Amino acid sequence: MSTDHQKYSLDNQSGYIREHAKKNNITIIKSYSDAGKSGLNLSGRPGLKKLIDDVLHNRISVSYILVYDVSRFGRFQDADEAGHYSHLLKKNGVKIIYCAEHFSEAQPEIFTLGLALSRHGAASFSRNQSEKVFLGQVNLIKRGYHQGGLPGYGLRRLLIDENHVEKGQLTFGQRKSIQTDRVILTPGPQDEIDIVNHIFDMFNDEGKPELVIASELNRKQISAENGNTWSRAKIHQILTSEKYIGNSIYNKTSFKLKQQHVINPEDEWIRYDGAYTPVISLDKFNRANEIIRSRTIRLSEEELLEKLHILLKKKGRLSGIIIDEEEHFPSSSIYRYHFGSLLRVYHLIGYTPETDYSWLETNKFIKNLNTEITSSIIGNISNEGGWISDASTTGVFHINDEFTLSIQTSRCRRTSPNSLRWKINFNSNFPPDINIAVRMDSTNQTVVDYYIFPAIDIMSQTISLKENNPYCFDLYRFDNLISFYRLIRRIKLQEL
């Protein structure tokens, strides 16, 4: 289910499919869903991935797969990709039935043509939607509005209404709740503004590099954004970001249709100069960036590897922090951009970290997936007529102004060749009313099921789940969240 039309709600699709099955004497034995997904690729479709995997590994025995229409199977940008997955299922004796489509296999030529056109139409719809969203974002940027992302040290997000009347600053984690409201950046507290100017003065006038500036601020116990410590990278970001001189820049990078992250050339950037009240003078900013440009040397990948090899001999070990804190040295992000990941760079120079860092990649994937799952659940709550606002505690949401909700994705850990565990942690200081735990499979690629725990039933800070759990835990287990959405659905009461 994506969020483009009410007819694609999970309930509407499910009802239509069940009615089709009833008319054709088909028994439904299992349901799979991808709530809030656009269907552009398989990586963002845990439900479809599990369905295909279950069929290929004979975990389920079925004759048909019922799908609402072609677009619900996927809006794959390459029609051959949809054909590939269909062929895999067909080879295993499973036929896909598109319930809401008007073409039938009773007329093979029309069916083949109709399927091809529908696949093309599904892909085209996503491309058109992507372009509309992009143009909408561009329009807002050109009008001086802030489009997502943290404001940065010394800046704050200011909420304004459609008439540009200020409604107050948004704190960390807060979001606008009215569609016509907009967000702009505004200077933060005076003490932070003074620190930003002091950073530029130390860099421009005193010749202090980023690492030294960060060290001095930390030594004076001056906290960075959100109470963090300063680093070379944080100082460099302040020195190079045009938002400190009031400029808004968009489309420096793009990830259209979830195909590939692209660093766009400068002539494709969307700019609005003077969008916000500046924190520092244009002269200070230009002087700092002239210094940075003058020391920038473009290195080949061979030269980057050689420099890293020399750093390894000097330090004896490597990490992202060691690389970023080395003065006059390419940042770790440059290595990630050129080689994909630091672990791959380490392999290329023959360096094996003392610790097995493979779990880092898994944790990174789980963290990103948790963001996707959370966005999907929040989107579905909105589709059911509910409303959401951030609570004061990070990661907790107020639902319908009635209860608080926390969502966590639990990665699978193999404790022995035949034993799997899932660890679920609960916030004991500010416990939300409802905790949703999303369990991943043994490869940490696909969602297995959901556990919904009310706070009143939580007796400990941590729960460890097995593949087969006692009845007291299985009471809270669900294959999907449809029942949860039904519980919070808002309905109109008819006046008597």
C-alpha positions in Angstrom: 0.0 0.0 0.0 1.3 3.4 -1.0 -0.5 6.6 0.1 -1.6 7.8 -3.4 -5.3 6.9 -3.2 -7.9 5.7 -0.7 -8.8 2.7 -2.9 -5.4 1.3 -2.1 -6.0 1.2 1.7 -5.2 -2.2 3.2 -8.8 -2.8 4.1 -10.2 -2.0 0.7 -7.7 -4.2 -1.1 -8.2 -7.0 1.4 -12.0 -6.8 1.1 -11.9 -6.7 -2.7 -9.5 -9.7 -2.9 -11.6 -11.8 -0.4 -14.7 -11.1 -2.5 -12.9 -12.2 -5.6 -11.7 -15.4 -3.9 -15.2 -16.1 -2.7 -16.7 -15.7 -6.2 -14.1 -18.1 -7.6 -14.1 -20.7 -4.8 -10.5 -19.8 -3.8 -9.5 -20.4 -0.2 -7.1 -17.7 1.2 -4.6 -19.4 3.6 -2.2 -16.5 4.2 -1.9 -12.8 3.6 1.2 -10.6 3.0 1.3 -6.8 2.9 3.7 -3.9 2.5 2.1 -1.0 4.2 3.1 2.5 3.1 5.5 1.2 0.4 5.8 2.7 -3.1 6.9 -0.6 -4.7 9.7 0.8 -6.7 12.1 -2.0 -5.9 12.2 -5.3 -3.9 14.5 -4.0 -1.2 11.8 -1.9 0.2 9.1 -4.6 0.1 9.6 -7.0 3.1 6.2 -8.5 2.5 6.7 -9.4 -1.1 10.2 -10.6 -0.4 8.9 -13.0 2.2 6.1 -14.2 0.0 8.5 -15.0 -2.9 11.0 -16.6 -0.4 8.2 -18.7 1.2 7.1 -20.0 -2.2 10.7 -20.7 -3.4 11.6 -22.6 -0.2 8.2 -24.5 0.0 7.3 -22.9 3.3 3.7 -22.5 1.9 1.9 -24.6 -0.7 -0.4 -22.5 -2.9 -1.8 -22.4 -6.4 -2.5 -18.7 -6.7 -1.4 -15.4 -5.4 -4.2 -12.8 -5.4 -3.1 -9.2 -5.9 -5.4 -6.2 -6.1 -3.9 -4.9 -9.4 -0.6 -4.8 -11.3 0.6 -1.7 -9.5 0.2 -3.4 -6.1 2.6 -6.2 -7.2 5.1 -3.4 -7.9 5.9 -0.2 -9.7 9.2 -1.5 -10.8 10.9 0.9 -13.1 12.2 -2.0 -15.3 9.2 -4.1 -16.5 11.6 -7.0 -16.8 12.1 -7.0 -13.0 8.3 -7.6 -12.5 8.5 -10.3 -15.1 11.4 -11.9 -13.4 9.6 -12.3 -10.0 6.4 -13.5 -11.8 8.5 -16.1 -13.7 10.1 -17.3 -10.4 6.6 -17.9 -9.0 5.3 -19.5 -12.2 8.2 -21.9 -12.2 7.1 -23.1 -8.8 3.5 -23.7 -10.0 2.0 -20.5 -8.6 -0.1 -18.2 -10.8 -0.6 -14.5 -10.1 -4.2 -13.2 -10.4 -4.7 -9.4 -10.6 -8.2 -9.2 -9.2 -9.1 -5.6 -10.3 -7.6 -5.8 -13.8 -10.0 -6.1 -16.8 -7.9 -8.5 -18.9 -8.1 -12.3 -18.5 -5.8 -15.2 -19.4 -8.8 -16.6 -21.3 -7.5 -14.3 -24.1 -3.7 -14.8 -24.0 -2.8 -12.1 -26.5 -4.9 -9.5 -24.8 -3.7 -10.6 -21.3 0.0 -10.3 -22.4 -0.6 -6.9 -23.9 -2.7 -5.6 -21.0 -0.1 -6.8 -18.4 2.7 -5.1 -20.3 0.8 -1.8 -20.5 -0.3 -2.0 -16.9 3.3 -2.6 -15.8 4.4 0.4 -17.9 1.6 2.5 -16.5 2.5 1.6 -12.9 6.2 2.6 -13.5 5.2 5.8 -15.3 2.9 6.8 -12.4 5.8 6.6 -10.0 8.0 8.7 -12.3 5.3 11.3 -12.7 4.7 11.4 -8.9 8.4 11.7 -8.2 8.6 14.6 -10.6 5.6 16.3 -9.1 7.0 16.0 -5.6 10.4 17.3 -6.8 8.7 20.3 -8.4 6.7 21.0 -5.3 9.9 20.9 -3.2 11.6 23.2 -5.6 8.7 25.6 -5.5 8.8 25.8 -1.7 12.6 26.3 -1.7 12.3 29.1 -4.2 9.9 30.8 -1.8 12.4 30.6 1.0 11.1 27.7 3.1 13.2 25.1 4.8 12.7 21.6 3.6 13.6 19.1 6.2 16.9 18.3 8.0 18.4 19.6 11.3 18.8 23.3 11.4 22.4 23.2 12.6 24.2 24.8 15.6 23.3 28.4 16.1 20.1 28.1 14.1 16.5 27.1 14.9 13.4 26.1 12.9 10.7 28.7 13.0 7.1 27.8 12.3 5.0 30.3 10.3 1.5 30.2 9.0 0.3 30.8 5.4 0.4 34.6 6.0 4.0 34.4 7.3 2.9 35.1 10.9 5.3 33.5 13.4 3.8 30.7 15.4 6.9 29.8 17.5 10.1 27.8 17.3 10.0 24.0 16.8 12.1 22.0 19.3 14.1 18.9 18.4 11.8 16.2 17.1 8.7 18.5 16.7 7.0 18.7 13.3 4.4 21.0 11.8 0.9 19.6 12.1 -1.1 21.9 9.8 -0.5 21.5 6.0 -0.6 25.2 5.2 2.1 26.0 7.8 5.7 26.4 6.7 9.1 26.3 8.3 12.0 28.7 7.9 15.4 28.9 9.6 16.1 31.7 12.1 19.1 32.6 14.3 19.2 30.7 17.6 20.3 31.8 21.0 22.8 34.7 21.2 25.4 32.5 22.9 25.4 30.0 20.0 25.6 32.8 17.4 28.6 34.2 19.2 30.3 30.7 19.2 29.6 30.4 15.4 31.3 33.8 14.8 34.2 32.8 17.1 34.7 29.6 15.0 35.0 31.7 11.9 37.4 34.2 13.6 39.6 31.4 14.9 39.8 29.9 11.4 40.2 33.1 9.4 42.2 35.4 11.7 44.1 33.0 13.9 44.8 30.3 11.3 43.5 27.5 13.6 42.4 24.4 11.7 39.2 22.6 12.4 40.7 20.0 14.7 42.3 22.6 16.9 39.0 24.7 17.1 37.0 21.6 18.1 39.6 20.7 20.8 39.5 24.3 22.2 35.7 24.3 22.4 35.6 20.9 24.1 38.3 21.9 26.5 36.1 24.9 27.5 33.2 22.6 27.9 31.1 24.3 25.2 28.7 21.8 23.9 27.9 21.3 20.2 24.4 20.8 18.8 22.1 18.7 21.1 24.8 18.6 23.8 27.3 16.6 21.7 31.1 17.2 21.7 32.8 19.1 18.9 34.7 17.3 16.1 36.7 18.4 13.1 33.8 17.3 10.9 31.3 19.5 12.8 33.5 22.5 12.6 34.1 22.0 8.9 30.3 21.7 8.3 29.7 25.1 9.9 32.5 26.7 7.9 31.1 25.5 4.6 27.3 25.6 5.0 25.7 28.6 3.2 22.7 28.5 5.6 24.8 30.5 8.0 24.8 33.4 5.6 21.0 33.0 5.0 21.1 30.9 1.8 18.9 27.9 1.2 20.3 25.2 -1.2 18.4 22.1 -2.4 19.2 19.2 -4.7 22.9 19.0 -3.9 22.3 15.2 -3.8 19.3 13.2 -5.0 17.8 9.7 -4.6 15.1 9.7 -7.1 12.9 6.6 -7.4 15.1 4.9 -4.9 17.5 3.9 -7.6 20.9 5.5 -6.8 22.3 8.3 -4.6 23.7 11.0 -6.9 25.9 14.0 -6.2 24.5 16.6 -8.5 26.6 19.3 -10.3 26.4 22.8 -9.0 24.3 24.0 -11.9 21.5 21.7 -10.9 21.3 23.0 -7.3 18.2 24.9 -6.4 19.2 28.1 -4.6 17.4 30.9 -2.7 19.9 33.5 -1.5 18.8 35.6 1.4 16.1 33.1 2.5 16.9 33.5 6.2 18.4 36.0 8.6 22.2 35.4 8.4 24.2 34.4 11.5 27.6 35.5 10.2 28.7 38.1 7.6 29.3 37.2 3.9 32.9 38.4 4.2 33.7 35.9 7.0 32.1 33.1 5.1 33.9 33.9 1.8 37.3 34.2 3.5 36.9 30.8 5.2 35.8 29.1 2.0 38.7 30.6 0.1 41.1 29.1 2.6 39.4 25.7 2.3 39.4 25.8 -1.5 43.1 26.7 -1.6 44.1 23.7 0.4 41.8 21.2 -1.5 43.7 18.8 -3.7 41.8 16.3 -5.9 43.3 12.8 -5.3 42.9 9.7 -7.4 41.6 6.5 -5.8 45.2 5.1 -5.8 46.4 8.2 -4.0 43.6 8.0 -1.5 44.5 4.4 -0.7 48.2 5.3 -0.4 47.5 8.1 2.1 45.3 5.7 4.1 48.1 3.1 4.1 50.5 5.7 5.4 48.0 6.7 8.1 47.7 3.1 9.2 51.5 2.8 9.6 51.4 6.0 11.6 48.5 5.2 13.9 48.7 1.4 14.0 44.9 1.1 13.5 42.1 2.8 11.6 38.6 4.0 12.2 36.2 6.7 10.9 37.1 8.9 13.9 40.9 8.5 13.3 40.5 9.4 9.7 38.3 12.4 10.3 40.4 13.8 13.1 43.7 13.6 11.0 44.6 17.1 10.0 45.0 17.9 6.2 43.6 14.4 5.4 40.6 13.4 3.3 37.5 12.8 5.4 36.0 9.3 6.0 33.0 10.4 3.9 35.3 10.8 0.9 36.5 7.2 1.3 32.9 6.0 1.6 31.9 8.0 -1.5 34.7 6.5 -3.6 34.8 3.0 -2.3 31.3 2.3 -0.9 32.3 1.7 2.8 35.2 1.9 5.1 35.3 -1.9 5.5 35.9 -2.2 1.8 38.7 0.4 1.9 40.3 -1.5 4.8 40.2 -4.7 2.7 41.8 -2.9 -0.2 44.8 -1.8 1.8 45.1 -5.2 3.6 43.9 -4.0 7.0 41.8 -6.2 9.2 40.2 -4.5 12.2 40.7 -6.3 15.5 37.0 -6.3 16.0 34.5 -8.0 13.7 32.6 -4.9 12.4 30.1 -6.8 10.2 27.4 -6.1 12.9 27.8 -2.4 12.1 26.4 -2.9 8.6 23.5 -4.9 10.0 22.8 -2.2 12.7 23.0 0.5 10.0 20.5 -1.4 7.9 18.2 -2.0 10.9 18.4 1.6 11.8 17.4 2.7 8.3 14.7 0.1 8.1 13.3 1.2 11.5 13.0 4.7 10.1 11.1 3.3 7.1 8.9 1.1 9.2 8.1 3.9 11.6 7.2 6.3 8.7 5.0 3.5 7.3 3.1 3.0 10.6 2.7 6.7 11.1 1.4 7.1 7.6 -1.1 4.3 8.1 -2.3 5.9 11.3 -2.9 9.1 9.3 -4.7 7.2 6.6 -7.1 5.8 9.2 -8.0 9.4 10.2 -5.7 9.5 13.2 -3.2 12.2 14.0 0.3 12.1 15.3 2.6 14.5 17.2 6.0 14.0 18.7 6.3 13.5 22.4 9.0 15.1 24.5 10.9 11.8 24.5 12.8 11.0 21.2 11.2 8.2 19.3 7.8 8.4 21.1 4.7 9.7 19.4 1.4 11.0 20.7 -1.5 9.3 18.9 -4.9 11.0 18.7 -3.9 13.0 21.8 -4.9 9.8 23.7 -1.9 7.5 24.1 1.9 7.4 23.4 3.5 5.0 21.0 7.1 3.7 20.6 8.3 1.6 17.6 11.5 -0.5 17.5 12.9 -3.0 15.0 14.5 -6.0 16.7 17.4 -7.6 14.8 17.9 -11.3 14.9 20.9 -12.7 16.7 22.2 -16.2 16.3 23.3 -17.5 19.7 24.1 -21.0 18.4 23.8 -22.8 15.1 20.2 -23.7 15.9 19.2 -20.9 18.2 17.9 -17.4 17.4 17.2 -14.6 19.7 15.5 -11.2 19.5 16.2 -8.6 22.3 13.5 -6.0 23.0 14.3 -3.0 25.2 11.8 -0.8 27.0 12.1 2.8 28.2 11.7 2.6 32.0 12.1 6.3 32.6 9.3 7.5 30.2 7.5 4.4 29.2 5.1 4.9 26.3 1.6 3.4 26.6 2.1 1.1 23.6 5.3 -0.5 22.4 5.5 -2.1 18.9 8.4 -4.5 18.4 9.1 -5.5 14.8 11.0 -8.8 14.6 13.4 -9.5 11.6 14.2 -12.9 10.1 17.5 -14.7 10.5 19.1 -12.7 7.7 17.8 -9.4 9.1 16.3 -8.6 5.7 12.6 -9.3 6.1 10.0 -8.6 8.8 8.8 -11.8 10.5 6.0 -10.5 12.8 5.0 -7.8 15.2 4.7 -7.8 19.0 2.4 -5.1 20.5 3.0 -4.6 24.3 0.8 -2.3 26.4 2.9 -0.6 29.1 0.7 -2.0 31.9 1.9 -5.6 31.0 5.6 -4.8 30.9 7.4 -6.1 34.0 11.1 -5.7 33.0 13.3 -3.4 30.9 14.3 -6.2 28.5 12.6 -9.1 26.9 14.4 -11.9 25.0 12.3 -13.7 22.4 13.0 -17.1 20.9 11.7 -18.7 17.7 9.0 -20.4 19.8 7.9 -18.5 22.8 5.7 -19.3 25.7 2.0 -18.5 25.5 2.4 -15.4 27.8 4.5 -13.8 25.0 2.5 -15.1 22.0 -0.5 -13.3 23.3 1.1 -10.1 22.0 2.2 -11.5 18.6 0.6 -10.4 15.3 1.4 -11.3 11.7 0.6 -7.7 10.7 -0.7 -4.4 12.2 -4.2 -4.3 10.6 -5.9 -5.0 13.9 -3.9 -2.2 15.5 -4.9 0.3 12.8 -8.6 -0.7 13.3 -8.3 0.0 17.0 -7.2 3.6 16.4 -9.5 4.3 13.4 -11.5 7.4 13.8 -15.2 7.2 12.8 -18.0 9.7 12.7 -20.9 9.2 15.1 -24.3 10.0 13.7 -26.3 12.5 15.8 -29.6 11.2 17.0 
